[in-house]
Amino acid sequence: MISAADQRFRELNRLYETAFGERIPLMMIPETETIDGLWKNIHDSLVAGKNLLPELYEWIDDVLY
């Protein structure tokens, strides 16, 4: 489980917000995800130049959480 209080998460959240204009929607990240897995997915998003999290975590566009 990822904690918003984790310094690594705060740094990752800053990078994500700078790149994609929003904060990481932590409530939509599976509880089984690790900070290292999230780092990899966001790194892959930055390299791709687009937010891959909705695809990787299978978020449904018309559902509000």
MDAnalysis code that builds the backbone (N, CA, C; Angstrom):
import MDAnalysis as mda
import numpy as np

u = mda.Universe.empty(195, n_residues=65, atom_resindex=np.repeat(np.arange(65), 3), trajectory=True)
u.add_TopologyAttr("name", ["N", "CA", "C"] * 65)
u.add_TopologyAttr("resid", np.arange(1, 66))
u.add_TopologyAttr("resname", ["MET", "ILE", "SER", "ALA", "ALA", "ASP", "GLN", "ARG", "PHE", "ARG", "GLU", "LEU", "ASN", "ARG", "LEU", "TYR", "GLU", "THR", "ALA", "PHE", "GLY", "GLU", "ARG", "ILE", "PRO", "LEU", "MET", "MET", "ILE", "PRO", "GLU", "THR", "GLU", "THR", "ILE", "ASP", "GLY", "LEU", "TRP", "LYS", "ASN", "ILE", "HIS", "ASP", "SER", "LEU", "VAL", "ALA", "GLY", "LYS", "ASN", "LEU", "LEU", "PRO", "GLU", "LEU", "TYR", "GLU", "TRP", "ILE", "ASP", "ASP", "VAL", "LEU", "TYR"])
u.atoms.positions = np.array([
    [0.842, -1.187, 0.000],
    [0.000, 0.000, 0.000],
    [0.885, 1.248, 0.000],
    [0.508, 2.200, -0.782],
    [1.285, 3.428, -0.914],
    [0.737, 4.473, 0.036],
    [1.640, 5.146, 0.724],
    [1.247, 6.183, 1.675],
    [1.542, 7.563, 1.090],
    [0.567, 8.444, 1.183],
    [0.762, 9.821, 0.716],
    [1.787, 10.557, 1.568],
    [2.089, 10.028, 2.745],
    [3.074, 10.650, 3.630],
    [4.509, 10.265, 3.257],
    [4.667, 9.266, 2.407],
    [5.984, 8.796, 1.982],
    [6.665, 9.887, 1.145],
    [7.884, 10.212, 1.483],
    [8.627, 11.263, 0.767],
    [8.778, 10.908, -0.716],
    [8.991, 9.625, -1.022],
    [9.127, 9.215, -2.424],
    [7.820, 9.462, -3.186],
    [6.684, 9.220, -2.525],
    [5.399, 9.482, -3.169],
    [5.225, 10.975, -3.422],
    [5.600, 11.793, -2.456],
    [5.435, 13.243, -2.649],
    [6.261, 13.740, -3.828],
    [7.472, 13.230, -3.975],
    [8.319, 13.620, -5.112],
    [7.700, 13.128, -6.420],
    [7.216, 11.898, -6.414],
    [6.585, 11.334, -7.598],
    [5.332, 12.117, -7.970],
    [4.562, 12.494, -6.986],
    [3.349, 13.269, -7.208],
    [3.679, 14.628, -7.827],
    [4.767, 15.243, -7.377],
    [5.200, 16.524, -7.933],
    [5.563, 16.368, -9.416],
    [6.310, 15.317, -9.748],
    [6.683, 15.069, -11.145],
    [5.453, 14.820, -12.012],
    [4.539, 14.015, -11.498],
    [3.319, 13.686, -12.222],
    [2.481, 14.940, -12.459],
    [2.336, 15.758, -11.422],
    [1.531, 16.977, -11.552],
    [2.158, 17.948, -12.543],
    [3.470, 18.054, -12.533],
    [4.158, 18.925, -13.485],
    [3.932, 18.451, -14.925],
    [3.977, 17.151, -15.121],
    [3.844, 16.600, -16.472],
    [2.401, 16.563, -16.969],
    [1.451, 16.245, -16.071],
    [0.090, 15.977, -16.523],
    [-0.970, 16.917, -15.957],
    [-0.559, 17.879, -15.134],
    [-1.481, 18.902, -14.665],
    [-2.455, 18.476, -13.584],
    [-2.242, 17.324, -13.005],
    [-3.103, 16.859, -11.918],
    [-2.279, 15.979, -10.982],
    [-2.783, 15.819, -9.789],
    [-2.108, 14.961, -8.821],
    [-2.446, 13.500, -9.085],
    [-1.608, 12.612, -8.582],
    [-1.868, 11.183, -8.719],
    [-3.147, 10.856, -7.954],
    [-4.126, 10.262, -8.615],
    [-5.368, 9.899, -7.918],
    [-5.140, 8.620, -7.102],
    [-4.563, 8.776, -5.948],
    [-4.146, 7.650, -5.115],
    [-5.295, 6.694, -4.805],
    [-6.510, 7.224, -4.714],
    [-7.662, 6.366, -4.431],
    [-7.938, 5.380, -5.579],
    [-7.391, 5.660, -6.750],
    [-7.634, 4.800, -7.901],
    [-6.471, 3.846, -8.178],
    [-5.437, 3.916, -7.366],
    [-4.301, 3.010, -7.502],
    [-4.610, 1.772, -6.653],
    [-4.468, 0.579, -7.204],
    [-4.763, -0.626, -6.424],
    [-3.937, -0.684, -5.124],
    [-4.560, -1.155, -4.079],
    [-3.875, -1.253, -2.783],
    [-2.658, -2.169, -2.844],
    [-2.635, -3.083, -3.787],
    [-1.521, -4.019, -3.910],
    [-0.306, -3.408, -4.612],
    [-0.478, -2.219, -5.210],
    [0.629, -1.568, -5.925],
    [1.684, -1.097, -4.934],
    [2.920, -1.180, -5.346],
    [4.041, -0.708, -4.527],
    [4.503, 0.649, -5.042],
    [5.251, 1.350, -4.222],
    [5.792, 2.646, -4.655],
    [6.752, 2.438, -5.837],
    [7.493, 1.329, -5.826],
    [8.410, 1.055, -6.933],
    [7.640, 0.791, -8.233],
    [6.531, 0.063, -8.145],
    [5.710, -0.179, -9.326],
    [5.093, 1.097, -9.862],
    [4.644, 1.958, -8.951],
    [4.074, 3.245, -9.361],
    [5.138, 4.118, -9.998],
    [6.342, 4.132, -9.425],
    [7.452, 4.888, -10.013],
    [7.693, 4.429, -11.449],
    [7.730, 3.103, -11.655],
    [7.979, 2.580, -13.002],
    [6.880, 3.023, -13.966],
    [5.635, 2.911, -13.548],
    [4.526, 3.280, -14.431],
    [4.522, 4.766, -14.754],
    [4.864, 5.586, -13.801],
    [4.910, 7.027, -14.077],
    [6.134, 7.356, -14.922],
    [7.244, 6.691, -14.664],
    [8.429, 6.890, -15.513],
    [8.094, 6.525, -16.963],
    [7.420, 5.389, -17.153],
    [7.019, 4.984, -18.502],
    [6.084, 6.017, -19.135],
    [5.208, 6.613, -18.335],
    [4.311, 7.665, -18.822],
    [5.100, 8.887, -19.276],
    [6.079, 9.278, -18.476],
    [6.887, 10.444, -18.824],
    [7.667, 10.195, -20.111],
    [8.222, 9.007, -20.263],
    [8.965, 8.659, -21.471],
    [8.031, 8.648, -22.686],
    [6.823, 8.122, -22.502],
    [5.846, 8.055, -23.601],
    [5.245, 9.419, -23.927],
    [5.344, 10.356, -22.971],
    [4.775, 11.675, -23.194],
    [3.270, 11.721, -23.031],
    [2.702, 10.697, -22.379],
    [1.264, 10.687, -22.108],
    [1.002, 9.888, -20.842],
    [-0.083, 10.196, -20.194],
    [-0.450, 9.543, -18.949],
    [-0.936, 8.124, -19.244],
    [-0.151, 7.138, -18.864],
    [-0.496, 5.742, -19.106],
    [-1.261, 5.101, -17.947],
    [-1.373, 5.803, -16.817],
    [-2.000, 5.203, -15.644],
    [-3.428, 4.728, -15.897],
    [-4.277, 5.497, -16.599],
    [-5.636, 4.997, -16.844],
    [-5.654, 3.658, -17.584],
    [-4.743, 3.485, -18.533],
    [-4.665, 2.225, -19.264],
    [-4.092, 1.114, -18.387],
    [-3.014, 1.412, -17.694],
    [-2.327, 0.400, -16.893],
    [-3.172, -0.107, -15.735],
    [-3.961, 0.795, -15.141],
    [-4.778, 0.408, -13.997],
    [-6.250, 0.194, -14.368],
    [-6.524, 0.263, -15.688],
    [-7.857, -0.003, -16.223],
    [-8.941, 0.861, -15.581],
    [-8.682, 2.173, -15.559],
    [-9.680, 3.097, -15.041],
    [-10.773, 3.259, -16.074],
    [-11.989, 3.357, -15.631],
    [-13.138, 3.561, -16.510],
    [-13.432, 5.057, -16.549],
    [-13.448, 5.636, -17.753],
    [-13.570, 7.080, -17.913],
    [-14.849, 7.685, -17.358],
    [-15.941, 6.958, -17.416],
    [-17.207, 7.564, -17.019],
    [-17.607, 7.285, -15.562],
    [-16.667, 6.753, -14.792],
    [-16.941, 6.475, -13.376],
    [-16.173, 7.457, -12.514],
    [-16.889, 8.148, -11.652],
    [-16.242, 9.077, -10.729],
    [-16.022, 8.395, -9.396],
    [-14.835, 8.575, -8.839],
    [-14.503, 7.970, -7.557],
    [-14.413, 9.011, -6.494],
])
